[in-house]
Each structure stands twice: as C-alpha cells, then as structure tokens.
C-alpha cells in the first residue's frame, strides 16, 4: 500500500481479517462516545463507522499534526431482528434472551465501513458504504442456548453470537458476505484500499 493504513477499531476479529489478506496497518481505538442520529440500519452503521474513523483521525492530528498519505478505516456492525437493533449483551441473561429471539429465524447483519483518505497535502476524501448479510439460524433448545451462553462467547458480540466460533453449529445459511457477519466485509475493504492507493 502506498499509504499508511490505520484501522480505527479495537476488534480482534477485524484485525485478523485485515491481516489475513495481507494489509499492513496500525490499530487505534477512540475512547470518545458515539451517538447516531440516523434511523435506518444501513445509515446507522455508516454514521457510526464514519464517527469512529473521524474520532481516531482527530486524535492522531492532535498528537502528531496533519495526516499525510494516510487512510483511516472505521467500521461498525449491528444485528437487526424485526427492525430492532441488537447490541452486545449486557449480561448472560440478556444474551440468552437475544438468542432465544434469534433461534429458528432469520435476521440481518449490517456493517458500515468508512474510509478517510488523506493525500500528500493532507486533503481528505471520505468514502462510506454499508454491507448487508441475511443470516438464518436453526431452532435451538433452551439447553443449547444456555450451554452456548456459558462459553462466554456471546458477551462481546453484537446480537450475542459469533458466526466463526461454536455458534457455527446453529447457522442454517447466509445470504451475502460471510466476513461481513464476522465484522468486516474484507474483500470490499481490500478492493477499496487498492483503488484508493492506485489513485495516489
């Protein structure tokens, strides 16, 4: 990559996905609170992803000055069931309730990705996009849900599950990008970075 890449996310899954496709990058996390004003899921994740990227970019500029030849990537993922956004579980009982609602049904996962691309003069270009994947979950017994919750795997994940772990046993199928459900539509991100860097 002709530009320095910064991932504005603390997610270990997003980090692994970018590493998997050979992108060299630095990982930074903003501690600033993010509040959205959008109402549609696609717009919400785009707004949150852009906020994360801008927060990290402003933190770096405050420390080091103008960003030059740099791309800051922000990402945010939400799980939506019947128009309701399911965030990360507050506790194990909340995780159980989420999974009870998801089992035997289909839901949507949206990931917003924002790129702040700075040129040699520090001029910024903003690219923002959202990807949707439909996920179908098998029916689960109360025992299966409780056993899964007991693994603690759901606790740091939107919707209370990770498609790439133990919960794979209950995924009936998906429509769309698998990696989007993991937390980053990595092929889209890679192709976008390639295009940004070709335009350097």
Order of alpha helices (4+ residues) and beta strands (2+ residues): beta-alpha-beta-alpha-beta-beta-alpha-beta-beta-alpha-beta-alpha-alpha
